[in-house]
């Protein structure tokens, strides 16, 4: 049978904060992270901007000066291996439009190709970007990313005076179209440091607005994230065991863990089960 009973598991946060420069994304990410866990890591692509708040928050930092998606992935994996509770990526925009980011990699690949075709170059770069997204979603840490927003000015008319004044507003994030929907929670930040929840799977956050968000947001998220069965993890690689298909059969995460424990005496993910099976065949 293809279907198995759905189970809500405890989970790790995947939060995206989107806003124009000056909206408080970095400070808000640190404030929320500090209430989510004790051990915090920051991937800083903003030339040390996060460290300006090191007198207010306790965290470790990796300052990148090249924004190749593989640089991000290496740092994300380092954070997971080091046991950080929360990882902040400030900002994910540079992996798209910064030095060594996806757009620059496409230009380089197109220049090197005989056809000079950027469309063909995306065949090389898209998998790198997908690997970055998968690294974020698969991290053992709570992950908070910031993304810059495309901005424009709108004219606000004063009803009393009749005068119009320009106001800066945020638009879509500067990243691959639709990337924000990969995250569990997405919030837009304005220049008054308000966080407006625009997308969430946590119903208690739906439609909420937070002024200078921090512990208030984190407490609501933790209550929701911790509600559920324990996350099954692999005894070999310490990765999260996910539902999968093996040998033409669908396994839930718990079924896969139970199957591997019965056969090999340890709960394992799909990759480690395959490795164990191959080692067994080699030994024969």
Secondary structure, DSSP 8 states (H G I E B T S, - for coil): --------B----EEEEEE-TTS-HHHHHHHHHHHH-S-EEEEE-SSSTGGGGTTTS--EEEE-S---HHHHHHHHHHHHHTT-SEEEEETSTHHHHSTTSHHHHHHHHHHHSSS--HHHHHHHHHHHHHHHHHHHHT-SSEEEEEEEEEEEEEEEE-TTT--EEEEEEEEEESSSTTGGGGSSEEEEE-TT-EEEEEEES-GGGTT-EEES-SHHHHHHHHHHHTSSB---B-TTT--B---EEETTEEE-HHHHHHHHHHHHSS---HHHHHHHHHHHHHH-
